[in-house]
Each structure stands twice: as structure tokens, then as C-alpha cells.
Amino acid sequence: MFLNCIFLILTYTCCVATAANDLPDNFQRCRQKDTKLNDCLKSAVPDALRKMKEGIPSLAVPSMEPLKVSAINIESGAGPVVITQNYRNIKLYGLTDTILTTYKADLKHHRLRTDSLTPKMEFIADYVMKGRILVLPIQGKGIANITMLNLVVKHDLIGEPVTRDGVTYMHMRDYRVKFIPQRVLLHFSNLFNGDKRLGDQMNAFLNENSELVFNELKESYEKSLSSVFQDVTNKIFDKVPMNKIFLED
């Protein structure tokens, strides 16, 4: 959902932070005092992401294609779309094709901002859903495929310094994202207890009104995935000193 800067930053963090553990020589490194730090990170992060498509087992770095998320719950309780959605066994495809269009690292204030572009992001998961869209009821249990094309994601990571045993870490206390897809394609299998006619009609209706549907649910997706991204980020940032993530001269 996702998603994206945490996966980009996490990727770069893993690579840099484990440099003492035989980091591959072809990984680009950035130094925090470099006057062109933002430009360095802008190229280093997606480059590392592509190289981690299959993961790095020796460093316990998981595969990024797909990235697996155990579960998220989505609720929308107002407006024309009122739906409760439960997703499990989530797989996110397309992250390794992401590029960064801007990157701004304010390390003095422990803040990272970036915009990313993912040509095609696929969210595939087991789902349970119930609610209504406009005046139409919808319910089902099956496989969901939510595809976002030319997905722009705005990321804002807000950290704070935490010192343990004389070593400073950069704990992320907040992570905010905004999703701006050019187009969204939706498909839910087994709608209405497997009634093919009703299911096909509803999937067609969803895609004819995908902008409305997605915009009504977008905030819930953003909040749910932000929480996931923050948790994953801090698994690294809480264990790796800041000066090993952003190298000092």
C-alpha cells in the first residue's frame, strides 16, 4: 500500500547499516556531510532497492519482490462509500521499479521527505468485505487485486534522537504518506458468495467509479500502511546507530 518510502529507506538503511558485514561492493554509499547528500540518496535508494529484488540472505534482508505484509484492516464509515475490509496474506508487487523524484534529508531535525513514482503497484491479498458503494450493497470473501498505475507517493518521516549507551539512534515517531495514483484498477473474486453475474457487474461498476471509490478509502489505506511502514522502519532505526545509516566522514 505500499508505500513506498519506508521500503526505499529501509532498503538503503539495511545496505548501509550492515556495511561491516560484507556489504556488496556495488552498493552506493552516501555521507551525511556531503553537500549533495539529497542527490546521492535520490540515486542510491532505488539502486539498492533494485539490487535487493531477491533479498540478501547473508544479511537477513527479505525479498522486496513481492514484499509481504501479514494483515491490515480498512474501514470507511461516511460518504458514498461505507465499507469494512479485512486483508490477510498481503503481497505488494512493483516496489523494485520505484524511482525517487525528490529527496530532502534534514538530519539536524531528524526528518526525511521524498516523493516517489512507481509505474505499477499491485496489492494482492485474501479479503473479506462488507458494506455499500453509493446505493449498492457489496460483500464478498476471496482474492483482491488493487493495481495502482503511475503511483506517486509523498512520504514524510519524522524522527527523534534516542541515546543508549552513549550511541545515538534515529527513532521514527511518525510516518505519513499520501497516495496519488494516475489510475486504479480493482478486482475482487467471489463477490456475493460466488454469483458470477453480480460479481462481474460489481467489478465493472467499481472500475467505472474507481476514482470515487479509491478517494473515499484512500485515507484509511494511508493510515493503515503508514503504521506498517513506521513499525518496519523502526526495526532498523532502533537497532542501527544513526551514524551508520548516514555515514560520517
Residue frames as qw, qx, qy, qz and C-alpha x, y, z in Angstrom:
[[0.000, 0.866, 0.500, 0.000, 0.00, 0.00, 0.00],
 [0.247, -0.921, -0.009, -0.301, 2.98, 0.16, -0.24],
 [0.834, -0.474, 0.134, 0.249, 4.05, 2.59, 0.24],
 [0.848, 0.461, -0.117, 0.235, 6.71, 3.36, -0.61],
 [0.155, 0.815, -0.428, 0.359, 9.42, 5.46, 1.02],
 [0.676, -0.543, 0.458, -0.193, 9.69, 3.19, 4.06],
 [0.951, 0.125, 0.244, 0.140, 10.59, 0.35, 1.73],
 [0.564, 0.726, -0.138, 0.368, 13.02, 2.58, -0.13],
 [0.152, -0.798, 0.431, -0.392, 14.58, 3.97, 3.05],
 [0.855, -0.344, 0.364, -0.134, 14.53, 0.57, 4.73],
 [0.908, 0.359, 0.035, 0.213, 16.35, -0.89, 1.76],
 [0.370, 0.751, -0.296, 0.459, 19.03, 1.75, 1.85],
 [0.483, -0.696, 0.386, -0.367, 19.29, 1.51, 5.64],
 [0.965, -0.140, 0.221, 0.002, 19.82, -2.23, 5.57],
 [0.801, 0.483, -0.063, 0.348, 22.52, -1.89, 2.98],
 [0.179, 0.764, -0.325, 0.527, 24.45, 0.91, 4.63],
 [0.586, -0.644, 0.311, -0.381, 23.98, -0.16, 8.23],
 [0.944, -0.179, 0.276, 0.042, 25.39, -3.63, 7.62],
 [0.477, 0.802, -0.360, 0.016, 28.45, -2.38, 5.74],
 [0.232, -0.611, 0.742, -0.149, 30.73, -4.15, 8.23],
 [0.717, 0.010, 0.679, -0.157, 29.00, -7.42, 7.32],
 [0.380, -0.029, 0.746, 0.546, 30.36, -7.72, 3.81],
 [0.429, 0.708, 0.243, -0.506, 28.16, -5.18, 2.05],
 [0.742, 0.403, 0.403, 0.352, 28.41, -5.85, -1.69],
 [0.405, -0.289, 0.168, 0.851, 30.93, -3.53, -3.30],
 [0.118, 0.331, 0.555, 0.754, 28.47, -2.38, -5.95],
 [0.209, -0.799, -0.562, 0.050, 26.16, -0.68, -3.45],
 [0.211, 0.626, -0.019, 0.751, 26.35, 3.11, -3.48],
 [0.474, -0.500, -0.522, 0.503, 27.02, 4.83, -0.14],
 [0.036, 0.810, 0.157, 0.564, 26.13, 8.38, 0.97],
 [0.467, -0.119, -0.472, 0.738, 27.73, 10.57, 3.62],
 [0.133, -0.812, -0.547, 0.152, 25.71, 12.94, 5.77],
 [0.226, -0.720, 0.042, 0.654, 28.13, 15.86, 5.34],
 [0.391, 0.180, 0.613, 0.662, 28.08, 15.61, 1.57],
 [0.172, 0.345, 0.051, -0.921, 26.76, 18.88, 0.14],
 [0.529, 0.136, -0.511, -0.664, 24.92, 16.77, -2.42],
 [0.243, -0.055, 0.907, -0.339, 23.51, 14.28, 0.09],
 [0.624, 0.379, 0.381, -0.567, 19.99, 14.53, -1.29],
 [0.605, 0.561, -0.413, -0.384, 21.18, 13.83, -4.83],
 [0.120, 0.361, -0.922, 0.071, 23.21, 10.88, -3.56],
 [0.382, 0.106, 0.805, -0.442, 20.24, 9.40, -1.71],
 [0.632, 0.470, 0.050, -0.614, 17.95, 10.04, -4.66],
 [0.626, 0.465, -0.575, -0.246, 20.04, 7.65, -6.75],
 [0.067, 0.335, -0.903, 0.261, 21.33, 5.30, -4.02],
 [0.537, 0.025, 0.612, -0.580, 17.94, 4.27, -2.60],
 [0.834, 0.365, 0.048, -0.411, 16.27, 2.98, -5.78],
 [0.487, 0.551, -0.677, -0.034, 19.56, 1.45, -6.92],
 [0.131, -0.263, 0.878, -0.379, 19.78, -0.53, -3.68],
 [0.685, 0.163, 0.407, -0.582, 16.12, -1.46, -3.98],
 [0.770, 0.461, -0.305, -0.320, 16.61, -2.97, -7.42],
 [0.355, 0.461, -0.799, 0.152, 19.62, -4.95, -6.23],
 [0.252, -0.125, 0.808, -0.518, 17.57, -6.33, -3.35],
 [0.656, 0.047, -0.338, -0.673, 14.84, -7.76, -5.56],
 [0.796, -0.058, -0.600, -0.062, 15.63, -11.26, -4.33],
 [0.666, -0.738, 0.056, -0.095, 16.83, -10.12, -0.91],
 [0.335, 0.623, -0.645, 0.288, 20.25, -10.65, 0.68],
 [0.865, -0.338, -0.359, -0.090, 20.08, -13.85, 2.78],
 [0.662, 0.074, -0.428, 0.611, 23.51, -13.33, 4.33],
 [0.037, 0.202, -0.269, 0.941, 22.27, -10.08, 5.85],
 [0.044, 0.441, 0.835, -0.325, 18.78, -11.41, 6.73],
 [0.238, 0.330, -0.072, -0.911, 17.30, -8.85, 4.32],
 [0.575, 0.357, 0.711, -0.192, 13.95, -10.12, 2.93],
 [0.314, 0.297, 0.646, 0.628, 12.92, -10.19, -0.68],
 [0.147, 0.399, 0.160, -0.891, 11.35, -6.94, -1.86],
 [0.511, 0.262, -0.402, -0.713, 9.53, -8.59, -4.78],
 [0.257, -0.749, -0.300, -0.532, 6.99, -9.20, -3.52],
 [0.004, -0.294, 0.584, -0.757, 7.02, -7.54, -0.12],
 [0.468, -0.392, -0.780, -0.137, 4.79, -9.47, 2.28],
 [0.238, -0.302, 0.353, -0.853, 2.53, -7.91, 4.92],
 [0.002, 0.136, 0.966, -0.222, 0.54, -10.12, 7.29],
 [0.033, -0.665, -0.744, -0.054, -2.70, -8.12, 7.62],
 [0.001, -0.018, -0.114, 0.993, -4.40, -4.72, 7.53],
 [0.081, 0.619, 0.769, -0.139, -7.97, -3.63, 8.24],
 [0.054, 0.120, 0.246, 0.960, -9.68, -0.82, 6.33],
 [0.028, 0.634, 0.735, -0.240, -12.84, 0.98, 7.39],
 [0.002, -0.154, -0.208, -0.966, -14.78, 3.81, 5.78],
 [0.038, -0.465, -0.823, 0.325, -17.86, 4.93, 7.67],
 [0.177, 0.711, 0.268, -0.625, -19.10, 8.05, 5.93],
 [0.176, 0.503, -0.449, -0.717, -19.88, 9.42, 2.49],
 [0.768, 0.301, -0.233, -0.515, -20.93, 7.46, -0.58],
 [0.697, 0.237, -0.674, 0.065, -18.60, 4.54, 0.24],
 [0.567, -0.540, 0.436, -0.443, -19.13, 2.69, 3.52],
 [0.875, 0.208, -0.435, -0.038, -17.06, -0.49, 3.60],
 [0.600, -0.623, 0.498, -0.059, -15.28, -2.69, 6.11],
 [0.789, 0.479, -0.384, -0.006, -12.36, -4.56, 4.55],
 [0.678, -0.574, 0.457, 0.040, -10.06, -7.12, 6.17],
 [0.674, 0.613, -0.409, -0.044, -6.96, -8.12, 4.24],
 [0.754, -0.478, 0.446, 0.061, -4.63, -11.04, 5.02],
 [0.762, -0.006, 0.498, 0.413, -1.58, -12.58, 3.35],
 [0.315, 0.920, 0.037, -0.232, -0.82, -9.35, 1.52],
 [0.702, -0.044, 0.358, 0.614, 1.76, -9.23, -1.26],
 [0.170, 0.901, 0.000, -0.398, 2.97, -5.98, -2.78],
 [0.743, 0.194, 0.406, 0.495, 4.48, -6.13, -6.25],
 [0.385, 0.809, 0.206, 0.392, 6.31, -3.38, -8.13],
 [0.422, -0.882, 0.028, 0.208, 8.35, -1.74, -5.37],
 [0.668, -0.309, 0.367, 0.569, 11.67, -2.53, -7.01],
 [0.427, 0.510, 0.438, 0.604, 10.71, -0.45, -10.06],
 [0.176, -0.930, -0.289, 0.143, 10.25, 2.66, -7.93],
 [0.506, 0.358, -0.050, 0.783, 12.22, 5.81, -8.65],
 [0.274, -0.669, -0.374, 0.581, 12.64, 8.89, -6.46],
 [0.317, 0.766, 0.295, 0.475, 11.71, 12.23, -7.96],
 [0.045, -0.796, 0.258, -0.545, 12.75, 14.30, -4.93],
 [0.768, -0.302, -0.469, 0.314, 14.61, 13.62, -1.68],
 [0.040, -0.762, 0.221, -0.608, 15.12, 16.02, 1.23],
 [0.749, -0.282, -0.511, 0.314, 17.03, 14.82, 4.27],
 [0.154, -0.790, 0.204, -0.557, 17.05, 17.22, 7.23],
 [0.730, -0.067, -0.618, 0.283, 19.25, 15.18, 9.55],
 [0.097, 0.250, -0.437, 0.859, 19.65, 18.05, 12.03],
 [0.534, -0.108, 0.245, -0.802, 15.92, 17.87, 12.73],
 [0.289, -0.034, 0.954, -0.074, 15.65, 14.11, 12.08],
 [0.600, 0.525, 0.339, -0.499, 13.26, 14.48, 9.19],
 [0.268, -0.110, 0.782, 0.552, 13.15, 12.78, 5.79],
 [0.554, 0.570, 0.273, -0.542, 10.89, 13.81, 2.93],
 [0.166, -0.220, 0.772, 0.572, 10.67, 12.28, -0.50],
 [0.715, 0.397, 0.079, -0.570, 8.40, 11.84, -3.49],
 [0.338, -0.206, 0.877, 0.272, 8.49, 8.55, -5.37],
 [0.658, 0.355, -0.206, -0.631, 6.98, 7.19, -8.56],
 [0.441, -0.094, 0.892, 0.029, 6.07, 3.53, -9.05],
 [0.284, 0.139, -0.594, -0.740, 4.90, 2.67, -12.59],
 [0.715, -0.205, -0.494, -0.451, 2.74, -0.23, -11.43],
 [0.147, -0.280, 0.771, -0.552, 1.99, -1.25, -7.85],
 [0.652, -0.201, -0.610, -0.403, -0.07, -4.38, -7.27],
 [0.348, -0.285, 0.642, -0.621, -1.71, -5.16, -3.93],
 [0.678, -0.036, -0.646, -0.349, -2.86, -8.79, -3.87],
 [0.143, -0.229, 0.755, -0.598, -4.41, -10.33, -0.75],
 [0.226, -0.419, -0.879, -0.034, -7.10, -12.52, 0.76],
 [0.152, -0.195, 0.109, -0.963, -10.02, -10.27, 1.62],
 [0.083, -0.557, -0.816, 0.130, -13.30, -10.15, 3.50],
 [0.000, 0.045, 0.079, 0.996, -15.51, -7.16, 2.67],
 [0.047, -0.632, -0.773, 0.000, -18.96, -5.86, 3.51],
 [0.061, -0.462, -0.179, 0.867, -20.69, -2.51, 3.00],
 [0.460, 0.746, 0.481, -0.028, -22.15, -0.33, 0.30],
 [0.325, -0.141, 0.316, 0.880, -20.99, 1.86, -2.57],
 [0.283, -0.131, -0.267, -0.912, -23.41, 4.65, -3.37],
 [0.716, -0.135, 0.185, -0.659, -26.73, 2.81, -3.04],
 [0.829, 0.202, -0.492, -0.175, -25.37, -0.63, -3.94],
 [0.762, -0.538, 0.347, -0.097, -24.60, -3.27, -1.28],
 [0.605, 0.548, -0.575, 0.048, -21.33, -5.16, -1.63],
 [0.674, -0.517, 0.496, -0.181, -19.97, -8.19, 0.19],
 [0.858, 0.388, -0.335, -0.030, -17.55, -10.98, -0.55],
 [0.627, -0.601, 0.492, 0.067, -14.66, -13.16, 0.54],
 [0.895, 0.384, 0.132, 0.182, -11.89, -14.12, -1.85],
 [0.644, -0.108, 0.159, 0.741, -8.83, -12.66, -3.57],
 [0.126, 0.948, 0.158, -0.248, -8.42, -8.90, -4.03],
 [0.632, 0.113, 0.246, 0.726, -6.22, -7.25, -6.64],
 [0.025, 0.960, 0.166, -0.225, -5.80, -3.49, -6.36],
 [0.685, 0.150, 0.231, 0.674, -3.47, -2.14, -9.03],
 [0.034, -0.919, -0.091, 0.382, -2.26, 1.46, -8.96],
 [0.709, 0.434, 0.235, 0.504, -0.70, 2.82, -12.14],
 [0.324, 0.546, -0.086, 0.768, 1.89, 5.61, -12.14],
 [0.571, -0.722, -0.387, 0.057, 1.61, 5.87, -8.38],
 [0.210, 0.602, -0.314, 0.704, 3.11, 8.99, -6.85],
 [0.669, -0.571, -0.448, 0.160, 3.72, 8.69, -3.12],
 [0.043, 0.756, -0.268, 0.595, 4.62, 11.61, -0.88],
 [0.779, -0.291, -0.487, 0.269, 6.48, 10.50, 2.25],
 [0.093, -0.766, 0.272, -0.575, 7.21, 12.42, 5.43],
 [0.791, -0.224, -0.507, 0.258, 9.20, 10.66, 8.16],
 [0.203, -0.818, 0.201, -0.499, 9.55, 12.47, 11.47],
 [0.787, -0.041, -0.531, 0.312, 12.19, 11.17, 13.82],
 [0.390, -0.867, 0.176, -0.255, 13.72, 11.94, 17.17],
 [0.397, 0.509, -0.708, 0.286, 17.15, 11.19, 18.65],
 [0.862, -0.470, -0.003, -0.191, 17.35, 8.42, 21.23],
 [0.237, 0.665, -0.665, 0.245, 20.63, 7.81, 23.06],
 [0.939, -0.320, 0.024, -0.119, 21.50, 4.43, 24.53],
 [0.852, -0.278, 0.163, 0.412, 24.92, 3.59, 25.96],
 [0.246, -0.637, 0.256, 0.684, 26.31, 6.79, 24.52],
 [0.223, 0.060, 0.737, 0.635, 25.13, 5.94, 20.99],
 [0.370, 0.375, 0.156, -0.835, 22.51, 8.00, 19.15],
 [0.266, 0.288, 0.881, 0.265, 19.71, 6.34, 17.20],
 [0.245, 0.060, -0.204, -0.946, 17.10, 7.96, 14.96],
 [0.198, 0.335, 0.893, -0.224, 13.74, 6.66, 16.15],
 [0.146, -0.238, -0.491, -0.825, 10.84, 7.38, 13.79],
 [0.152, 0.254, 0.689, -0.662, 7.92, 8.64, 15.88],
 [0.542, 0.584, 0.327, -0.509, 5.69, 9.39, 12.91],
 [0.261, -0.077, 0.745, 0.609, 5.39, 8.34, 9.28],
 [0.460, 0.589, 0.325, -0.579, 2.98, 9.99, 6.88],
 [0.292, 0.006, 0.742, 0.604, 2.16, 9.09, 3.30],
 [0.502, 0.539, 0.167, -0.655, -0.08, 10.42, 0.56],
 [0.506, 0.116, 0.783, 0.342, -1.02, 8.25, -2.41],
 [0.386, 0.640, -0.039, -0.663, -1.66, 9.88, -5.79],
 [0.539, 0.066, 0.776, 0.321, -2.26, 7.22, -8.48],
 [0.186, 0.214, -0.430, -0.857, -2.92, 8.15, -12.07],
 [0.707, -0.042, -0.413, -0.573, -5.33, 5.24, -12.36],
 [0.383, -0.248, 0.805, -0.380, -6.64, 2.46, -10.10],
 [0.621, 0.047, -0.649, -0.436, -7.83, -0.96, -11.27],
 [0.475, -0.263, 0.634, -0.551, -9.90, -3.07, -8.88],
 [0.685, 0.026, -0.629, -0.368, -10.89, -6.72, -8.95],
 [0.437, -0.294, 0.684, -0.504, -12.44, -8.82, -6.17],
 [0.396, 0.025, -0.872, -0.285, -13.07, -12.51, -6.74],
 [0.323, -0.325, -0.877, 0.145, -16.03, -14.37, -5.24],
 [0.212, -0.064, 0.198, -0.955, -18.24, -11.37, -4.62],
 [0.692, -0.034, 0.036, -0.720, -21.79, -12.12, -3.47],
 [0.733, -0.177, 0.632, -0.181, -20.93, -15.70, -2.49],
 [0.391, -0.140, 0.796, 0.441, -19.63, -16.52, -5.96],
 [0.505, 0.697, 0.478, -0.176, -22.56, -15.20, -8.00],
 [0.543, 0.010, 0.399, 0.739, -20.66, -14.58, -11.26],
 [0.158, 0.710, 0.466, 0.504, -23.22, -12.26, -12.82],
 [0.327, -0.930, -0.164, -0.023, -23.44, -9.99, -9.79],
 [0.667, -0.502, 0.188, 0.518, -19.69, -10.20, -9.23],
 [0.503, 0.244, 0.416, 0.718, -18.86, -9.20, -12.80],
 [0.006, 0.837, 0.370, 0.404, -21.34, -6.34, -12.66],
 [0.483, -0.860, -0.057, 0.157, -19.91, -5.06, -9.37],
 [0.654, -0.286, 0.282, 0.642, -16.29, -5.28, -10.58],
 [0.346, 0.503, 0.426, 0.667, -17.26, -3.37, -13.71],
 [0.216, -0.910, -0.279, -0.218, -19.05, -0.77, -11.58],
 [0.634, -0.660, 0.039, 0.402, -16.02, -0.46, -9.26],
 [0.571, -0.065, 0.346, 0.742, -13.69, 0.24, -12.15],
 [0.152, 0.695, 0.431, 0.555, -16.08, 2.69, -13.78],
 [0.324, -0.891, -0.070, -0.310, -16.09, 4.57, -10.46],
 [0.824, -0.076, -0.316, 0.464, -12.57, 3.70, -9.28],
 [0.237, 0.425, -0.203, 0.850, -11.55, 7.31, -8.64],
 [0.526, -0.555, -0.015, -0.644, -14.55, 7.85, -6.35],
 [0.918, -0.314, -0.241, -0.029, -14.09, 4.53, -4.58],
 [0.733, 0.100, -0.302, 0.601, -10.35, 4.93, -4.06],
 [0.069, 0.508, -0.167, 0.842, -10.58, 8.54, -2.91],
 [0.658, -0.556, -0.064, -0.503, -13.16, 7.59, -0.28],
 [0.946, -0.296, -0.100, 0.092, -10.93, 4.78, 1.03],
 [0.592, 0.579, -0.296, 0.476, -7.53, 6.38, 0.45],
 [0.214, -0.715, 0.393, -0.538, -7.14, 7.93, 3.90],
 [0.878, -0.343, 0.249, -0.222, -7.81, 4.59, 5.57],
 [0.918, 0.284, -0.080, 0.265, -5.26, 2.88, 3.32],
 [0.321, 0.709, -0.325, 0.537, -2.71, 5.60, 4.03],
 [0.475, -0.648, 0.381, -0.457, -3.16, 5.39, 7.80],
 [0.969, -0.162, 0.168, -0.085, -3.01, 1.60, 7.87],
 [0.850, 0.365, -0.094, 0.368, 0.07, 1.35, 5.70],
 [0.079, 0.798, -0.329, 0.499, 1.81, 4.25, 7.45],
 [0.699, -0.559, 0.347, -0.278, 1.60, 2.27, 10.68],
 [0.977, 0.079, 0.125, 0.156, 3.10, -0.76, 8.96],
 [0.585, 0.652, -0.160, 0.456, 5.88, 1.32, 7.41],
 [0.218, -0.801, 0.346, -0.438, 6.71, 3.02, 10.71],
 [0.863, -0.391, 0.298, -0.117, 6.96, -0.30, 12.52],
 [0.915, 0.263, 0.071, 0.297, 9.21, -1.79, 9.86],
 [0.321, 0.797, -0.212, 0.465, 11.38, 1.33, 9.75],
 [0.393, -0.748, 0.382, -0.374, 11.97, 1.31, 13.49],
 [0.980, -0.146, 0.112, 0.072, 13.02, -2.33, 13.44],
 [0.738, 0.372, -0.050, 0.560, 16.13, -0.96, 11.71],
 [0.098, 0.747, -0.130, 0.644, 16.45, 2.59, 13.03],
 [0.643, -0.690, 0.139, -0.300, 16.06, 1.50, 16.66],
 [0.936, -0.236, 0.157, 0.207, 18.91, -1.01, 16.31],
 [0.707, 0.301, 0.124, 0.628, 21.35, 0.73, 13.98],
 [0.293, -0.604, -0.131, 0.729, 23.12, 3.93, 15.12],
 [0.380, 0.872, 0.183, -0.249, 22.35, 7.00, 13.05],
 [0.004, 0.802, -0.487, -0.347, 25.98, 7.49, 12.03],
 [0.369, -0.151, 0.877, 0.268, 25.97, 4.03, 10.44],
 [0.477, 0.632, 0.608, -0.051, 22.83, 4.74, 8.46],
 [0.344, 0.928, 0.016, 0.144, 24.04, 8.13, 7.23],
 [0.842, -0.028, -0.126, 0.524, 27.81, 7.75, 7.14],
 [0.226, -0.944, 0.072, 0.228, 30.07, 10.32, 8.74],
 [0.542, 0.740, -0.359, 0.170, 33.32, 11.49, 7.20]]
